[in-house]
């Protein structure tokens, strides 16, 4: 299976984001706590209006994180109204139209918008703030009536616009640097993924070569020996001849399966048919082959023509699950009677393979991947599989496969080598 690229851990990103939001919130609260009393004491703004308009200014940087346009409208309204509601005699003695806390909020707001939402929206925010501050002297000429107050207001506007412009440039450069770094990280991940895919293709090719040179050759020899046994061995009985014919047929079928598997392993784009063609209609023949080996097997298929109602992927999975369960039962519970039942339900196929308690102990077999393979086939189709001891002392495998499986793109990375399968008692 193709190895899925592991998602980038989000814990570090989340911690950085949380830290940044916390720092922004702390700065906003600090500036708000300074702005409200300073605006009331030094500029003569009524306290309720200082609270409301100060909240409009200070909430804008936080709102800009998710709603930048609403934040710009809120900030512009606060920046336009706050300098207008002042007492002229008090305002001329302090920086106007921007107080120091309001100036810092403006600079912070421009930086947040530019960094998070791009230079175009940041420039728009800077221009609107400058226009709002320029309108204040025009709407309150009494505040700048004296030459000293006019010069002070001009200096305040120049300083505010300059500092906000510098913040705009810094935020734009930092945002560009962050985007370039993110793009480089994505390119590195893509290169690593391609390298892993290339290694996977090479490994699949090596496995295919080994299968062809070793296993396929051995199966060919078995097929040839079984097919020619009647001509090489004199006085071969009819029962032995039939047995050799069955062995030859099984070997030919296995060679066909091997050729399909080799075709899949050697397909680099993974567009080949990934499964053999057996389906539900082939299960009776599979059961007959087990019976010819001397095993008592019962088969029941209920609920209509499963070969017509189930899709190809479901039929292949059903055949393979029954095949693997029968193989496990024959190997781990020799001499036990086996019952196979397939039942079509409204939206699924239920498979049950039960072997009774064996009359004799099985030979020790090494661990395998049978249970894992059956479970993976079920889960890929959106179904489920359970296996365990039966109340009678045998072993039961039950699977539920949906008739209309949802396509899945999740492919897990290779897991560590499993412990030996405990597929049967």
N, C-alpha and C positions, 0 to 999 in steps of 0.2 A: 504494500500500500504506500501511496505517496505520503511523505512526511509533511505534516502541516507546520507552517512557520509559527513558532511559539509567540503569543501576543506579548508585546512589551509590557513589563510590569508597571501597573498604574499607581503603585503605592508612593513612589518617589514623586511622580507628577502631582498626585493628590496632595502630598504634604507641602510641596512648593506652592501649589495654588492656595491651599488653606492658609499658609503663612503669609502669602501676599495679600489675601483678602483680610486677614486679621490685622496686618500692618496698615492697610488702607483704612479699615474701620477705626483703628486707634487714632490715626492722624486726623480723620474727619471729626471724630468726637472731641479731640483736643482743640481743634480749630473752632468748632462750634461753641465749646465752653468759653473760649476767649472772645469770640466775635460778638456774642449776644450782650454781655455786660459792657464791652468796650463801645459797641455801637450805641448803646443807651446812654452811657455816661459822657463820652467824648463828643458824640454827634447829636445828642438830644432826640434820638428816635424813640418813640413810645415802646415800652418793653414788649407788649404783645406783638407789635409789628416786627420788632427785632427777633423775637422767637420764630415767627412765621417765615419772614424773608431769609433769616439766617439758616433755617432748616431747609429752605428751597436751595440755597447755595450749597450747603454742606452735603445734602442728600444726593446731589447730582453726580459726584464721582462714583458713589456706590451704585447708583442706578445705571450709570454708563456701562457697567460690566455686562449687563444683559439687555438693556433698553437704551441704546445710545441716543436715538433721536428724541425720545421723551426726556432724557436727561438734558440734552442741549436746550430744548424748549424751556424746561424748568429753570435751568441755570440762567438763561438769557433773561427770563422774566425777573428773577431775583436780582441779577446784576443791574438791570435797568431801573427797578423800583427802589432798591435799598439806598442809593446815593441821593434820590430825590426827597426822601422823607428825613430831612435833617434840619437843624436850626442853624441858620447862616452864621450867627455870632460864634457858635461853637465849632462848626465845621471848618472855618477858616484857620483854626488853630491846630488842626490835625491833617494828615494826608487825606486828600479827597480828589476824585470820587472813589478811589479804592483805598480802603483801610488795609493795614498790614495783614490781618487774618483773611480778608476777602481776596487780597492779591495772592496769597499762598494757596487759597482754594482754587482760584482761577488757574494758576500754574499747575496744580495737581490735576485738575479736571482736564486740561489740554493734554497733559502727559498720558493720562489713563485712556482717553479716547484715541489718541494717536497710536499708542502701543497696541491696543486691543483691536481696533477697527480700521486702521490704515491711515496713511498720511492725508488722503483726500478729506475724510471726515474730520480729522484733527485740524486741518487748515480751515475748514468751515467753522469749527468751534472757535478757533482763534480769531477769525474775522468777526464773527458775531459778538464775541466778548469785547473786542476793540470798538466796534460800532456802538454797543450799549454804553460803554464808558465815554465815548465822544458825545453821545446825546445828552449826558447829564449836564455839562456846562451850558448847552443850548437850552435845555428845559428849566434850568435853575440859574439864570444869569446873575441873580442877586448874590450867589455864593462867590462868584468870580468878579464881582464889581470892582474890587480894589486891585491895584497892580500886584501887590504881594500875594494875594490869594490866587490871582490868575496865573502868576508864575509858578506857585506851588502846585496848582492843578495840572499845569502843563508838564512839570517835572514828574508828577505822579503818573500821568498817562504814559509818558515816555518810558519810565522805569518798568511799569507794569507790562506794557507791550513788548519791551525788549526781553524781560525775563521769561514771559510766556512764549515768545518766539524761540528763545534758546531752548526751553523745555520741549517745544515742538520738534526742533531739529534733533535733539538728543533722543527723544522717544522714537522718532522715525528711524534713526540709525540703529538703535538697539533692537527695534522690531525687525528690521531687515537682517541684522546679524542673527537673531534667533531663528528667522525663517530659513536662512542659508544653513545654519547648523542642523535644523530639523530635516532639510532636504538631504544633506550629507548623511545623516543617520539613516534615512529611508533608503538611500542608495547603497549604503553598507549592508543593511538588512537584505535588500534585494540581491546583492552580490553573494551574500552568504547563503541565501535560499537557492540561488542558481548553482552554487558550488555543491550544496547538499543534494540537489536534484541530480547533478551530474554524477556524483558519487553513488547515488541510489541506482541510476541507470547502469553504471559499470558493475555494481554488485549484482543486479538482476541478470545482466548478461553473463557474469561468471557463474551464477547459479544455474542458468539455462544451459550453459556449456557442460557443467558437471552432470546435470540431469541427463542430457543427451548422450554424453560419453559413457556414463556408468549405468544409470537406472534403465534408460531406454534400450541400451544394448542388451542388458540382462533380460529384460522383458521380451525382447525379440528372440533371444536364445530359448527362453521358456516356451514361447509360442511355437517356434520351429520344432523343438523336441516333442512337444505334446502333439502337434499335427502329424508328425512322421512316426509316432510310436507304433501305430498299427502296422507299418511297413518294416520297422526295424526289429520288433519283438515278435518272435513266432508264437503261435498258439495263444494269442491275446484274446481273452474272453470279451463278450459283448458288453458286460458291465464295465470292465476296465477300459474298453474302447470309448464308451460313452463318457466315462470320467475324464479321459484324456481330451476328448472333444470339448468338454466343458472347460477344462483348464485352458485349452487353446483359445476358446471364445473369450474367456475372461482376460487372457493376456492381450488379445487383439483390442478389446474394449479399453484396457488400461493404456495401451499404446496410443489409441485415439485420444484419450484424455491427456496423455503426456504431450502429444503434439499440440493440442489446444493450449495447454499450460505454457509450453515453450513459446508459442506465438504471443501469448500475453506478456511473458517475461522479456521478450525481445522487442516489444513495441514501446518505443521511447515516448511517444505522445500519449500513451495510455488510452487510445481511442478504440482498441480492439474489444471484441466481445469478451467480457471478463468471466464468463461462466460456461460450463458445458451445457448440453442441451437437454439433459434429463429433467423430467418433471413429474407431476403427480401420477400421470398415466404409466410411468416406468416403475412405480413402486411395487406393483404386483410381480413384475419380472424380478425385481431385486429380492423380494421375499421368496420367490421360487428358487433363486440361486442359493439362498441360505438354507432352504429346506433340503436341497440336493446334497448339502454338506452334512445332513443328518440332524439338523436342529428343528425342533418342533416350533413352528411360528404360526400364529393366528393373525389374520388381517381383516379389518373391518373399515370400510369407507362409507361414511354416511353423509346425507345432506345434499345430494345432487351431484352433478358432474363438476368436480373440482377443476378438471383440466380446462373447462370452459370459463368458469367464473374467476379463477385466479390468474394474475398476470405472470409473465415469464419469470421475473425475479422471485416472486413468492413461490412459484412451483419449483424452481431450482433450489431455493433454501429448504423447502419442505423435503425434497428428495435427499439432499445432503444431510439434513438432521436425522432423518430416518436411517439413512445408510450408516452414519457414524454411531447412532445409538445401537443399531443391530450389531455392528462390528464390536463395540464395547461389550455388549452382552455376551456375544460368542466368546470373546477373549477372556473376560473376567468372570463369567458365570457359566462355565462349560456344562452342558447337559440340562440347563434350565429351560423351561418353556417360556416363550416370548410372545407377548400380545401387542400388536400394533393397531392403533385406532386413529383414524383421521375423520374429523367431523366438520362440516361446513356450517358456520353460524351466519348471522346477518351480515357482519362486516369483517369476519376473521375466519381463519382456519385453526382448529385446535388439534394438536398432534400429541399422542400419548404412546410411549413405548415402555412397556412394563415387562421385566423378566422376574420370574419367581426365584426363590432361594435355590441356589445350585445344589445338586446332590453331592458334588465333590468340590474340594477346594481348587481354586485356579492356580496356575503357575504364576510366579512373580513376573510382572511386566514393568518395565521402566516407565517413568512419567512421560506424558504426551501433552498434546494441545487440543484434544478432542472437545472437552467441555468448553474451553475458551472459544474454539472455532464455532461451535454450535451457538453459543451465546452471542458472539459477534454477528453471526448471520441474522439472528433474530432482532438484535438491537438496531442494526443498520436499516432494517425495514420498519422500525418503529414497534416491534413486537417485544416479547419477553420469553425467557426460558428458565425453568427451574429443574433441578436434578437432586435426587436424594433417596435415602432408603424408603421403601414402602412399608406400610404397617404389617404386611405378611412376611417381611424379612428379605424381600428382594430389592430391586432398584427400579426407580421410575424416572423417566425423562418426560417433561411436559413443556410444550411450546405453543405460543399463540402468535400467529402471523396475520397482520391485517391484509384484507383483500386488496385494498388500495393504499399501498405504503406511501408515506410522504417522502419525497426525495431529500436526502441528507447530504451535507457537504462536510460534515465534521469527520476528520480523520485523525485518529490519535497517534501520538508518537509511540515508537516501540517501547514496550514495558520490559522490566527485568525478567529474566528467565523464571518461569513459574515452578511451583512445587509440583510433584507428580499428581496427575489427575486422579481423584478418587471417584471414578465414574460409576463403579459398581462395587458391590460388596466383595 
